[in-house]
Amino acid sequence: MTESINFKDLFVELGLDPMTKGGNHICPLCGKTAFTPYSDNGVARCHACGWAGNAINLYAKIKDVDTQEAFAELLKLYGQDRIRLKAKTRSEAISKLAGDLEFLAWVRAYFAFYKSERMGAAHYQRKSGYSRSHFTKVLNGQPDKVSRKAWNEIVLLLRQSINLGQLKNDMGMGDKYWKDRIKGDDQLKECVARYQ
């Protein structure tokens, strides 16, 4: 379901600057003028920090509450006539799921490419608050094995946290990326001795 809260109204309600420059708001999360609401699908994205979601997600993030509590508060605030929920059509649901599955394939590539303990799958699993089993099922693209709530929350966390643009850039560099990385990483420098 998709709500139809106007982001400009929500910014006013949250005490944020509702003015736009070139169609973009100042992002309440990173402070850059890169927050773009898309009226056709009710979502917004900050092109600087990568946050993406609908008005309920933004309210939940700003107020530090879960999405159910955010929805309840917005319902009280706006009333049922201003916060309309519409069911997704089958083709919209298929498109969303297909987009999620493609994104998760890139996330798996991200974890495999960077192999970082600090930013690996275990780090994001702990951050999500879900069990390793739930997180792994979502990461492996198994929407039939978890609740819709778990799926949506884990995918949203990953969308907000992982920069796929940087991954695609780094992958495009080929071995130059790794040569530069080896020069600056003590652990990788030690590994070079094994290959001499």
Buried (B, 14 or more C-beta within 10 A) or exposed (E): EBBBBBBBBBBEBEEBEBEBEEEBBBBBBEEEBBBBBEEEEBBBBBBBBBBBBBBBBBBBBBEEBEBEBBBEBBBEBBEEEBBEEEEEEEEEEEEBEEEBEEBBEBBEBBBEEBEEEEBBBEBBBEEBEBEEEBBBBBBEBEBEBBEEEBBBBBBBBBBBBBEBEEBEEBEEEEEEBEEEEBEEEEEEEEEEEEEE
